[in-house]
Amino acid sequence: MTGDRYVIGVDGGNTKTVAVVADTSGRVVGVSRGGCTDIYGCESAEAACAELARTIRRALERAGCGSDRLSAGVFSLAGADWPEDYDRLRVHLETSFSFRFRPVVVNDSIGGLRLGGPDWEGVAIICGTGNAVGARRRDGVYFHLGFWPDPVGAVALSQSALNAVYRDHLGLGPPTSLTARALEIFGADDPIELLHRFTRQDGSGRPELVRMSPALLDEADGGDGVATAIVAGAGRSLGGQGRVSAQQIGLSLDDTPVVMGGGLFRHPTMILENAVMAELPGAAASRTTRPPVIGAVMAAMDAVGQPSDPEALHRSLEAFDAAED
């Protein structure tokens, strides 16, 4: 055991954070799940950093591995948006743990990109609670924005869907099957009651709102014109953000993988993906349902010169979770 080498990959977001410790053979030996670690999305940057440290410590404890036994770590974090954010998060990690390496901190759009190819190059389109989009070259140069002018994700799409429901009811927009779905999901008698529920002072918040996003994708896939327009518009925005990211670093789109992941891409509809790819001519779609933390682990394995297999790592993660249950 004394000769074992370990790496850690962390995927930190607004909804949840996952830390995975693996040995360099690709066997997952420790996993922990925590809450929000986005320094912009948490109640404070200090709270986000504290939750990040707690999540990492739990993963190390479950692995029976001290932080000084890690050979590499990649921390793919929502909220790592500007140079000062990278510095703050890196210093926090270095002072909280006895790492023998310099932590690699990247935005959460970039960690999951490693799932798309062996050289960690391509365009990442992550659409979950929000949108995380960026591009990376194999030499390590990358671009992303944490604050795109057109937010896309479960929050934004759910709000667009409910706005369409309100317009339908008020005669300000076309009829849509989203109305019946929304009333069913939220148990409301009519759209005005639903509007009141989400806008009153003690009203429902974002966790409740995002329940509408799967229904939006369902109705788009079923042919509702209003739902289709919302989803296709979101895809065009995501694709445009990916195209701009590639342009910023001089990355050609020819046969370049476009890794699409996150909760909205787990839905079987092709409307979102097709709209994304229409903005990225010549690129190769690479849709994944694997958790983005696997990409962070793979990037950490790269740092110590060890090959990795995303499918094998995913199986090992699932096996570890099953054993813990």
C-alpha positions as CSV (number, residue, x, y, z in Angstrom):
1,M,0.0,0.0,0.0
2,T,2.8,2.4,0.7
3,G,3.7,2.6,-3.0
4,D,0.1,3.3,-4.1
5,R,-0.4,6.5,-6.0
6,Y,-3.7,8.4,-6.0
7,V,-5.3,11.3,-7.9
8,I,-8.4,13.4,-7.2
9,G,-10.9,14.9,-9.5
10,V,-13.6,17.4,-8.3
11,D,-16.6,18.7,-10.2
12,G,-18.1,21.6,-8.2
13,G,-21.3,23.3,-9.1
14,N,-24.3,25.2,-7.8
15,T,-26.5,22.2,-7.3
16,K,-23.9,19.7,-6.1
17,T,-20.2,19.0,-5.8
18,V,-18.6,15.6,-6.3
19,A,-15.0,14.6,-5.3
20,V,-13.6,11.3,-6.5
21,V,-10.3,9.8,-5.4
22,A,-8.9,7.0,-7.6
23,D,-5.7,5.0,-7.7
24,T,-3.6,5.3,-10.9
25,S,-4.9,1.9,-12.1
26,G,-8.3,3.6,-12.5
27,R,-10.0,2.2,-9.5
28,V,-12.2,4.6,-7.5
29,V,-11.4,4.3,-3.8
30,G,-13.2,7.3,-2.3
31,V,-16.2,9.5,-3.2
32,S,-18.0,12.3,-1.5
33,R,-20.9,14.6,-2.5
34,G,-21.5,18.0,-1.2
35,G,-23.5,21.1,-1.9
36,C,-22.9,24.4,-3.7
37,T,-19.2,25.4,-4.1
38,D,-19.7,28.2,-6.6
39,I,-18.2,31.3,-5.0
40,Y,-20.7,33.4,-6.9
41,G,-23.7,31.1,-6.3
42,C,-23.2,30.4,-2.6
43,E,-24.2,32.7,0.3
44,S,-20.6,33.8,0.4
45,A,-17.2,32.9,-1.1
46,E,-16.0,31.7,2.3
47,A,-19.0,29.3,2.6
48,A,-18.3,27.9,-0.9
49,C,-14.6,27.3,-0.1
50,A,-15.5,25.7,3.2
51,E,-17.9,23.3,1.5
52,L,-15.3,22.5,-1.1
53,A,-12.8,21.6,1.6
54,R,-15.4,19.5,3.5
55,T,-16.3,17.5,0.4
56,I,-12.6,16.8,-0.5
57,R,-11.9,15.7,3.1
58,R,-14.8,13.3,3.1
59,A,-13.6,11.7,-0.1
60,L,-10.1,11.3,1.3
61,E,-11.4,9.8,4.5
62,R,-13.4,7.3,2.6
63,A,-10.4,6.5,0.5
64,G,-8.2,6.1,3.7
65,C,-5.8,8.4,2.0
66,G,-4.1,11.6,3.3
67,S,-3.9,14.5,1.0
68,D,-0.1,14.1,1.0
69,R,-0.5,10.8,-0.8
70,L,-2.2,12.4,-3.8
71,S,0.0,12.7,-6.9
72,A,-2.3,15.1,-8.9
73,G,-5.6,16.8,-8.7
74,V,-7.9,18.6,-11.1
75,F,-10.6,20.9,-9.7
76,S,-13.3,21.7,-12.2
77,L,-15.3,24.4,-10.5
78,A,-18.3,26.6,-11.2
79,G,-17.2,30.1,-10.0
80,A,-13.7,29.8,-11.4
81,D,-14.4,32.6,-13.8
82,W,-11.8,35.3,-13.6
83,P,-8.0,35.2,-12.8
84,E,-8.5,36.3,-9.3
85,D,-11.0,33.4,-8.8
86,Y,-8.4,30.9,-9.9
87,D,-5.9,32.4,-7.5
88,R,-8.3,32.4,-4.6
89,L,-9.4,28.8,-5.1
90,R,-5.9,27.5,-5.6
91,V,-4.6,29.3,-2.5
92,H,-7.5,27.9,-0.5
93,L,-6.7,24.4,-1.7
94,E,-3.0,24.7,-1.0
95,T,-3.5,26.0,2.5
96,S,-6.3,23.5,3.4
97,F,-4.4,20.4,2.3
98,S,-0.9,19.0,2.2
99,F,-0.7,18.5,-1.5
100,R,2.6,17.7,-3.1
101,F,1.5,19.2,-6.4
102,R,0.1,22.4,-7.7
103,P,-3.7,22.1,-7.9
104,V,-5.1,22.5,-11.4
105,V,-8.1,24.7,-11.1
106,V,-10.3,25.1,-14.2
107,N,-13.9,26.3,-14.8
108,D,-16.5,23.5,-14.7
109,S,-17.0,23.8,-18.5
110,I,-13.5,22.6,-19.0
111,G,-13.2,19.5,-16.7
112,G,-16.0,17.6,-18.4
113,L,-14.4,18.3,-21.8
114,R,-11.8,15.6,-21.1
115,L,-14.5,13.0,-21.6
116,G,-14.5,13.9,-25.3
117,G,-11.0,12.9,-26.4
118,P,-7.5,11.8,-25.2
119,D,-5.9,15.2,-25.8
120,W,-8.4,17.3,-23.8
121,E,-9.1,19.5,-26.9
122,G,-12.5,20.6,-28.1
123,V,-15.5,22.6,-27.3
124,A,-17.5,22.0,-24.1
125,I,-21.3,22.7,-24.0
126,I,-22.6,21.9,-20.5
127,C,-26.2,22.6,-19.8
128,G,-27.5,21.8,-16.4
129,T,-28.8,24.3,-13.8
130,G,-27.0,26.9,-15.9
131,N,-24.7,27.0,-18.9
132,A,-21.0,26.3,-18.8
133,V,-19.4,26.7,-22.2
134,G,-15.7,26.9,-23.2
135,A,-13.0,25.6,-25.5
136,R,-9.6,24.2,-24.9
137,R,-6.5,23.4,-27.1
138,R,-4.3,20.4,-26.5
139,D,-1.5,22.8,-25.4
140,G,-3.6,23.9,-22.4
141,V,-4.8,27.3,-23.8
142,Y,-8.5,27.7,-23.2
143,F,-11.3,30.2,-23.1
144,H,-14.6,30.3,-21.3
145,L,-17.0,32.9,-19.9
146,G,-18.7,32.4,-16.6
147,F,-21.2,35.2,-17.4
148,W,-22.5,34.8,-20.9
149,P,-25.0,37.5,-21.9
150,D,-27.6,34.9,-22.8
151,P,-28.0,32.5,-19.8
152,V,-29.2,29.0,-20.8
153,G,-30.0,26.1,-18.5
154,A,-32.7,24.5,-16.5
155,V,-33.5,27.8,-14.7
156,A,-33.6,30.0,-17.7
157,L,-35.5,27.4,-19.9
158,S,-38.0,26.7,-17.1
159,Q,-38.7,30.4,-16.7
160,S,-39.2,30.8,-20.5
161,A,-41.6,27.9,-20.4
162,L,-43.7,29.4,-17.6
163,N,-43.7,32.8,-19.3
164,A,-45.1,31.1,-22.4
165,V,-47.8,29.6,-20.2
166,Y,-48.7,33.0,-18.8
167,R,-48.9,34.5,-22.3
168,D,-51.1,31.7,-23.5
169,H,-53.5,32.3,-20.6
170,L,-53.6,36.0,-21.0
171,G,-54.0,35.9,-24.8
172,L,-50.6,37.5,-25.3
173,G,-49.1,34.5,-27.0
174,P,-50.0,31.3,-28.9
175,P,-51.6,28.3,-27.2
176,T,-49.2,25.7,-25.9
177,S,-49.3,22.2,-24.4
178,L,-46.9,23.6,-21.8
179,T,-49.9,25.1,-20.0
180,A,-51.5,21.7,-19.1
181,R,-48.1,20.3,-18.1
182,A,-47.3,23.2,-15.9
183,L,-50.6,23.1,-14.0
184,E,-50.2,19.3,-13.6
185,I,-46.6,19.5,-12.3
186,F,-47.2,22.3,-9.8
187,G,-50.7,21.4,-8.8
188,A,-52.2,24.8,-9.7
189,D,-55.8,25.5,-10.9
190,D,-54.8,28.1,-13.4
191,P,-51.7,30.1,-14.7
192,I,-52.5,33.1,-12.5
193,E,-52.3,31.0,-9.4
194,L,-49.1,29.6,-10.7
195,L,-47.7,33.1,-11.4
196,H,-48.7,34.1,-7.8
197,R,-46.9,31.0,-6.4
198,F,-43.6,32.0,-8.0
199,T,-43.7,35.8,-7.6
200,R,-45.2,36.3,-4.1
201,Q,-42.7,37.3,-1.3
202,D,-42.5,33.9,0.2
203,G,-42.9,32.1,-3.1
204,S,-41.4,29.1,-4.7
205,G,-37.7,29.4,-5.6
206,R,-35.3,27.9,-8.1
207,P,-35.3,24.3,-6.9
208,E,-39.1,24.2,-7.6
209,L,-38.8,26.2,-10.8
210,V,-36.5,23.8,-12.6
211,R,-39.0,21.0,-12.4
212,M,-40.5,22.5,-15.5
213,S,-37.4,21.9,-17.7
214,P,-38.0,18.1,-18.4
215,A,-41.6,18.9,-19.3
216,L,-40.4,21.6,-21.7
217,L,-38.1,19.1,-23.5
218,D,-40.9,16.5,-23.5
219,E,-43.4,18.9,-25.2
220,A,-40.8,20.1,-27.7
221,D,-40.1,16.5,-28.6
222,G,-43.8,15.9,-29.0
223,G,-44.1,18.7,-31.5
224,D,-45.4,21.7,-29.5
225,G,-44.4,24.7,-31.5
226,V,-43.8,27.1,-28.6
227,A,-41.7,24.5,-26.7
228,T,-39.7,23.7,-29.8
229,A,-38.9,27.3,-30.4
230,I,-37.7,27.8,-26.8
231,V,-35.5,24.7,-26.9
232,A,-34.1,25.4,-30.4
233,G,-33.3,29.0,-29.4
234,A,-31.5,27.8,-26.3
235,G,-29.5,25.4,-28.5
236,R,-28.5,28.2,-30.9
237,S,-27.3,30.3,-28.0
238,L,-25.2,27.5,-26.6
239,G,-23.8,26.7,-30.0
240,G,-22.9,30.3,-30.6
241,Q,-21.1,30.5,-27.3
242,G,-19.1,27.4,-28.2
243,R,-18.2,28.9,-31.6
244,V,-17.0,32.1,-30.0
245,S,-15.0,30.2,-27.4
246,A,-13.2,28.2,-30.2
247,Q,-12.5,31.5,-32.1
248,Q,-11.0,33.1,-29.1
249,I,-8.2,30.5,-28.9
250,G,-7.8,29.9,-32.7
251,L,-9.3,26.4,-32.5
252,S,-10.5,25.1,-35.9
253,L,-13.9,23.4,-35.7
254,D,-13.0,20.8,-38.4
255,D,-13.6,17.4,-36.8
256,T,-13.2,19.0,-33.3
257,P,-15.3,17.2,-30.7
258,V,-18.1,19.1,-29.1
259,V,-18.7,17.5,-25.7
260,M,-22.3,18.1,-24.7
261,G,-23.3,17.2,-21.1
262,G,-25.3,18.2,-18.1
263,G,-28.9,17.4,-17.1
264,L,-30.7,18.8,-20.2
265,F,-28.6,16.7,-22.6
266,R,-29.7,13.5,-20.7
267,H,-33.1,14.0,-22.2
268,P,-33.5,11.9,-25.4
269,T,-34.7,14.7,-27.6
270,M,-32.4,15.8,-30.4
271,I,-33.8,19.3,-30.8
272,L,-31.3,20.9,-28.4
273,E,-28.3,19.0,-29.8
274,N,-29.2,19.7,-33.4
275,A,-29.6,23.4,-32.7
276,V,-26.2,23.5,-31.0
277,M,-24.4,21.7,-33.8
278,A,-26.0,23.9,-36.5
279,E,-23.9,26.7,-35.0
280,L,-20.7,24.7,-35.1
281,P,-20.2,23.6,-38.8
282,G,-17.6,20.9,-39.3
283,A,-17.4,19.9,-35.6
284,A,-18.2,16.4,-34.3
285,A,-20.9,15.9,-31.8
286,S,-19.9,14.0,-28.7
287,R,-22.9,13.7,-26.3
288,T,-22.2,12.2,-22.9
289,T,-24.2,11.1,-20.0
290,R,-21.2,10.3,-17.8
291,P,-20.8,12.5,-14.8
292,P,-18.3,15.4,-15.5
293,V,-16.2,14.5,-12.5
294,I,-15.0,11.5,-14.5
295,G,-13.4,14.0,-16.9
296,A,-11.6,15.7,-14.0
297,V,-10.2,12.4,-12.8
298,M,-9.0,11.6,-16.3
299,A,-7.2,14.9,-16.5
300,A,-5.6,14.2,-13.2
301,M,-4.5,10.8,-14.5
302,D,-3.0,12.6,-17.5
303,A,-0.9,14.7,-15.2
304,V,0.9,11.6,-13.8
305,G,1.2,10.0,-17.2
306,Q,-1.3,7.3,-16.7
307,P,-3.9,6.2,-19.3
308,S,-7.5,6.2,-18.3
309,D,-10.8,4.8,-19.7
310,P,-13.9,6.9,-19.0
311,E,-16.2,3.8,-19.2
312,A,-14.0,1.8,-16.7
313,L,-13.9,4.8,-14.4
314,H,-17.6,5.2,-14.5
315,R,-18.2,1.6,-13.8
316,S,-15.8,1.8,-10.8
317,L,-17.6,4.9,-9.5
318,E,-21.0,3.1,-9.8
319,A,-19.6,0.1,-8.0
320,F,-18.2,2.2,-5.2
321,D,-21.5,3.9,-4.8
322,A,-23.4,0.6,-4.8
323,A,-21.0,-0.8,-2.1
324,E,-21.5,2.3,0.0
325,D,-25.3,1.9,-0.2
